[in-house]
Amino acid sequence: MLALTILGNNSAVPAFGRNPTAQVLQTLEETYLIDCGEGTQMQMAKYKIRRSKISRIFISHLHGDHYFGLIGLLTSMSLLGRTQDLHLHAPRELEEIINWQFKVGAAKLSYNLIFHAITEDGLIADDKNLTVHAFKVKHRIECFGFLFKQKTKLRNINVERTKAYEIPTSFYQKLQQGEDYINKKGTVIPNEEVTFAPIPPKSYAYSADTLYCEDIIDKVKNVDLLYHEATYLKLHEERALLHFHSTTIQAATIAQKAEVKRLLIGHFSSKYEVLDEFRNEAREVFPNTDLALEGICYKI
């Protein structure tokens, strides 16, 4: 299972109680922070997200509403005595920014901050149970989306059936990998007879700030949950184009064409106080759409 908690769902300027972009994606073993706008660590405290559990941080691009909360968070982790390594994946220029800020403040972290520059599409993280790929989107500056995919799990042993077929435990590992068993008489015992299929792996795609861009479709094809920015209502499509953002209809169209299972929209412009129309418009194109609301945990 994957669980996504929204910490910030607004665009550049905090407004109407909404905060700049930040999300936390959790597995049973790992916690990942996706973007880190102003106020992120306050939101983490509010929604009981433990800083110490974060193993990787992913920054999509270097507009302030996506990373201005980062230095404060990194510093707080150190002040609280963190010792485990922290991996930061971001556009290459961020490393220089961080080093300069720590230098002028004579700050030294209590843990190793391992920087991974994102420069192109491809695999950027490979953990025990999950992989992360970056993909470019179209924004005013270099910007990346992220695809999180659980790894396929091994098949589960049906112990009663393996005993009935007298399959030795030494062969269990091969059964888990999908192999059939051949007994001493040469009889083939089909793998499906003695194992259970694992729960299908889940996937989450975060498309970050972008114009309507059909290049994204292949990158997020068939994901269980897609987050796509929808900064503007369809009435303001020209403004969206001017600022390299998307509308509700455009986000929903990407979800429809990519055949995703569910869509979350966010990064709402501060010109809108009420958000109901965002959901209504997107559902005209892609019915299984919800608003990315702060404090809500979306199970995948």
C-alpha positions as CSV (number, residue, x, y, z in Angstrom):
1,M,0.0,0.0,0.0
2,L,1.0,3.6,-0.7
3,A,-0.4,6.5,1.3
4,L,-0.2,10.1,0.1
5,T,-0.7,13.0,2.5
6,I,-1.2,16.5,1.1
7,L,0.7,19.2,3.1
8,G,0.2,22.1,0.7
9,N,-2.1,22.5,-2.3
10,N,-1.8,26.2,-3.2
11,S,0.3,27.9,-5.8
12,A,2.9,30.6,-5.2
13,V,1.2,32.8,-2.6
14,P,-0.3,31.2,0.6
15,A,-4.0,32.1,0.7
16,F,-7.3,31.1,2.3
17,G,-5.6,28.8,4.7
18,R,-3.9,27.0,1.9
19,N,-0.1,26.5,1.7
20,P,2.4,26.1,-1.1
21,T,3.1,22.7,-2.5
22,A,4.3,19.8,-0.4
23,Q,3.3,16.1,-0.2
24,V,4.4,13.1,1.7
25,L,4.3,9.6,0.2
26,Q,4.5,6.7,2.6
27,T,5.1,3.0,2.3
28,L,5.3,0.5,5.2
29,E,9.0,1.1,5.4
30,E,9.8,4.5,3.8
31,T,8.6,8.1,3.9
32,Y,9.3,10.4,0.9
33,L,8.8,14.2,0.8
34,I,7.7,15.6,-2.5
35,D,8.5,19.3,-2.8
36,C,8.9,21.5,0.2
37,G,7.1,24.9,-0.1
38,E,7.1,27.5,2.7
39,G,5.6,26.2,5.9
40,T,6.1,22.5,5.1
41,Q,7.5,21.6,8.5
42,M,4.7,23.4,10.3
43,Q,2.3,21.3,8.2
44,M,4.2,18.2,9.1
45,A,3.8,18.9,12.8
46,K,0.1,19.7,12.3
47,Y,-0.6,16.4,10.5
48,K,1.9,14.3,12.6
49,I,4.4,13.5,9.9
50,R,7.6,12.5,11.6
51,R,10.7,14.3,10.2
52,S,12.9,11.5,11.3
53,K,11.2,9.0,9.1
54,I,11.9,10.9,5.8
55,S,14.6,9.1,3.8
56,R,14.4,10.9,0.5
57,I,13.2,14.4,-0.6
58,F,12.3,15.1,-4.2
59,I,12.2,18.7,-5.5
60,S,10.6,19.2,-8.8
61,H,12.0,22.6,-9.8
62,L,13.4,25.8,-8.3
63,H,10.4,28.1,-8.1
64,G,10.2,29.2,-4.4
65,D,6.8,27.7,-3.7
66,H,8.3,24.3,-4.2
67,Y,11.4,24.5,-2.1
68,F,11.5,27.6,0.1
69,G,10.7,25.5,3.2
70,L,13.6,23.1,2.6
71,I,16.5,24.9,4.4
72,G,14.4,25.3,7.5
73,L,13.4,21.6,7.4
74,L,17.0,20.4,6.9
75,T,18.2,22.7,9.8
76,S,15.4,21.4,12.1
77,M,16.4,17.8,11.4
78,S,19.9,18.6,12.5
79,L,18.9,20.5,15.6
80,L,16.8,17.5,16.6
81,G,19.8,15.3,16.4
82,R,19.2,13.3,13.2
83,T,22.1,11.0,12.4
84,Q,20.8,8.8,9.5
85,D,21.6,9.8,5.9
86,L,19.1,11.9,4.0
87,H,18.9,11.7,0.2
88,L,17.9,14.9,-1.7
89,H,16.9,14.6,-5.4
90,A,16.6,17.9,-7.2
91,P,17.8,20.1,-10.1
92,R,21.6,20.5,-9.9
93,E,21.5,24.2,-9.0
94,L,19.9,23.5,-5.7
95,E,23.1,22.0,-4.3
96,E,24.9,25.3,-4.7
97,I,22.0,27.2,-3.1
98,I,22.0,25.0,-0.1
99,N,25.8,25.0,0.3
100,W,25.8,28.9,0.1
101,Q,23.1,29.2,2.7
102,F,24.8,26.9,5.2
103,K,28.1,28.6,4.5
104,V,26.9,32.1,5.3
105,G,25.1,30.8,8.4
106,A,28.1,28.8,9.6
107,A,25.8,25.8,9.8
108,K,26.9,22.2,9.9
109,L,24.4,19.3,9.7
110,S,24.5,16.4,12.2
111,Y,23.8,14.0,9.3
112,N,25.0,13.3,5.8
113,L,22.9,15.1,3.2
114,I,23.5,13.2,-0.1
115,F,22.6,15.3,-3.1
116,H,21.5,13.6,-6.4
117,A,21.2,16.0,-9.3
118,I,18.3,15.4,-11.7
119,T,19.3,16.2,-15.2
120,E,17.2,13.9,-17.4
121,D,14.4,11.4,-17.6
122,G,15.1,8.0,-16.0
123,L,15.6,6.0,-12.8
124,I,16.7,8.2,-9.8
125,A,16.0,6.0,-6.8
126,D,15.8,2.3,-6.3
127,D,14.8,1.2,-2.8
128,K,13.9,-2.2,-1.4
129,N,10.2,-2.0,-2.3
130,L,9.9,0.9,-4.7
131,T,11.5,2.7,-7.6
132,V,11.4,6.4,-8.6
133,H,11.7,7.7,-12.1
134,A,11.9,11.4,-13.1
135,F,10.3,12.8,-16.2
136,K,10.5,16.2,-17.7
137,V,7.4,18.4,-17.9
138,K,6.9,21.8,-19.6
139,H,7.3,24.8,-17.3
140,R,9.0,28.2,-17.4
141,I,12.2,26.6,-16.0
142,E,13.5,23.1,-16.0
143,C,10.9,21.0,-14.1
144,F,10.5,17.3,-13.4
145,G,7.6,15.0,-12.5
146,F,8.1,11.8,-10.5
147,L,6.8,8.3,-10.9
148,F,6.8,6.0,-7.9
149,K,6.2,2.3,-8.5
150,Q,6.1,-0.5,-6.1
151,K,8.2,-3.5,-7.1
152,T,6.4,-6.7,-7.9
153,K,6.3,-8.9,-4.8
154,L,7.0,-12.6,-4.7
155,R,4.1,-15.1,-4.8
156,N,2.8,-16.4,-1.4
157,I,3.2,-20.0,-0.5
158,N,0.0,-22.1,0.1
159,V,1.5,-24.3,2.8
160,E,-1.4,-26.7,2.9
161,R,-1.2,-27.4,-0.8
162,T,2.6,-27.7,-0.8
163,K,2.4,-30.3,1.9
164,A,-0.3,-32.2,0.0
165,Y,2.0,-32.3,-3.0
166,E,5.0,-33.2,-0.8
167,I,7.0,-30.2,-2.1
168,P,10.1,-29.7,0.0
169,T,10.6,-26.3,1.7
170,S,13.9,-26.0,-0.1
171,F,11.9,-25.4,-3.3
172,Y,9.8,-22.6,-1.7
173,Q,12.0,-19.8,-3.0
174,K,11.6,-21.0,-6.6
175,L,7.8,-21.3,-6.1
176,Q,7.7,-17.7,-4.9
177,Q,9.5,-16.7,-8.1
178,G,6.8,-18.4,-10.1
179,E,8.4,-21.7,-11.1
180,D,6.4,-25.0,-11.4
181,Y,7.4,-28.0,-9.4
182,I,8.3,-31.4,-11.0
183,N,8.1,-34.3,-8.6
184,K,10.1,-37.5,-8.7
185,K,7.5,-39.1,-11.0
186,G,8.0,-36.3,-13.5
187,T,4.5,-34.8,-12.8
188,V,4.4,-31.1,-13.2
189,I,2.7,-29.3,-10.3
190,P,1.6,-25.9,-11.7
191,N,2.7,-23.0,-9.6
192,E,-0.8,-21.6,-9.4
193,E,-1.8,-24.8,-7.6
194,V,0.5,-24.2,-4.6
195,T,0.9,-20.4,-4.4
196,F,-1.2,-17.3,-4.1
197,A,-0.7,-14.3,-6.4
198,P,0.7,-11.3,-4.6
199,I,-1.2,-8.0,-4.3
200,P,-0.5,-6.1,-7.6
201,P,2.1,-3.3,-7.1
202,K,0.7,0.2,-6.8
203,S,1.9,3.4,-8.6
204,Y,1.8,7.1,-8.0
205,A,2.7,9.9,-10.5
206,Y,3.4,13.5,-9.5
207,S,3.4,15.7,-12.6
208,A,4.5,19.0,-11.0
209,D,4.0,22.4,-12.6
210,T,3.4,22.2,-16.3
211,L,1.6,23.4,-19.4
212,Y,-0.8,20.9,-21.0
213,C,1.7,18.4,-22.4
214,E,0.8,15.1,-24.0
215,D,4.4,13.9,-23.6
216,I,3.4,13.2,-20.1
217,I,0.8,10.6,-21.1
218,D,3.3,7.7,-21.7
219,K,5.1,8.5,-18.5
220,V,2.0,8.1,-16.3
221,K,0.1,5.5,-18.3
222,N,-2.2,3.4,-16.2
223,V,-1.0,4.6,-12.8
224,D,-3.2,4.1,-9.8
225,L,-3.1,7.7,-8.8
226,L,-2.0,10.8,-10.8
227,Y,-1.5,14.2,-9.2
228,H,-1.7,16.9,-11.9
229,E,-1.6,20.6,-11.3
230,A,-4.8,22.5,-12.2
231,T,-3.9,26.1,-11.3
232,Y,-6.8,27.6,-13.2
233,L,-10.4,27.0,-14.1
234,K,-11.1,26.5,-17.8
235,L,-12.3,30.1,-18.1
236,H,-8.7,31.2,-17.6
237,E,-7.0,29.0,-20.1
238,E,-5.1,31.9,-21.6
239,R,-3.7,32.9,-18.2
240,A,-2.7,29.3,-17.7
241,L,-0.8,29.3,-21.0
242,L,0.9,32.6,-20.1
243,H,2.2,31.3,-16.8
244,F,3.0,27.7,-18.0
245,H,0.3,26.1,-16.0
246,S,-2.7,23.9,-16.7
247,T,-6.5,24.2,-16.2
248,T,-8.9,21.7,-14.8
249,I,-10.0,20.4,-18.2
250,Q,-6.4,20.0,-19.3
251,A,-5.4,18.0,-16.2
252,A,-8.5,15.8,-16.6
253,T,-7.7,15.3,-20.3
254,I,-4.2,14.0,-19.5
255,A,-5.7,11.6,-16.9
256,Q,-8.3,10.4,-19.4
257,K,-5.8,9.8,-22.2
258,A,-3.3,8.1,-19.8
259,E,-6.1,5.8,-18.6
260,V,-5.1,6.4,-15.0
261,K,-7.4,5.0,-12.2
262,R,-7.7,8.2,-10.2
263,L,-6.8,11.9,-10.5
264,L,-5.9,14.5,-7.8
265,I,-5.7,18.1,-8.8
266,G,-4.0,20.9,-6.9
267,H,-1.6,23.9,-7.0
268,F,-4.7,26.2,-7.0
269,S,-4.2,29.8,-7.8
270,S,-4.7,32.3,-5.0
271,K,-7.3,34.1,-7.0
272,Y,-9.8,31.4,-6.1
273,E,-11.2,31.1,-2.6
274,V,-13.7,28.3,-3.2
275,L,-12.5,25.2,-4.9
276,D,-15.7,23.2,-5.7
277,E,-15.7,24.4,-9.3
278,F,-12.3,22.8,-9.9
279,R,-13.6,19.4,-9.0
280,N,-16.8,19.9,-11.0
281,E,-15.0,21.0,-14.2
282,A,-12.5,18.2,-14.0
283,R,-15.2,15.6,-13.5
284,E,-16.8,16.6,-16.7
285,V,-13.9,15.0,-18.5
286,F,-12.6,12.5,-15.9
287,P,-15.2,11.5,-13.3
288,N,-12.8,9.9,-10.9
289,T,-11.2,13.2,-9.9
290,D,-10.8,14.7,-6.4
291,L,-9.2,17.8,-5.0
292,A,-5.9,17.5,-3.3
293,L,-6.9,18.7,0.1
294,E,-4.5,19.6,2.9
295,G,-4.4,17.1,5.7
296,I,-6.1,14.4,3.8
297,C,-4.4,11.0,3.4
298,Y,-5.2,9.3,0.1
299,K,-4.7,5.5,0.1
300,I,-3.4,4.0,-3.1
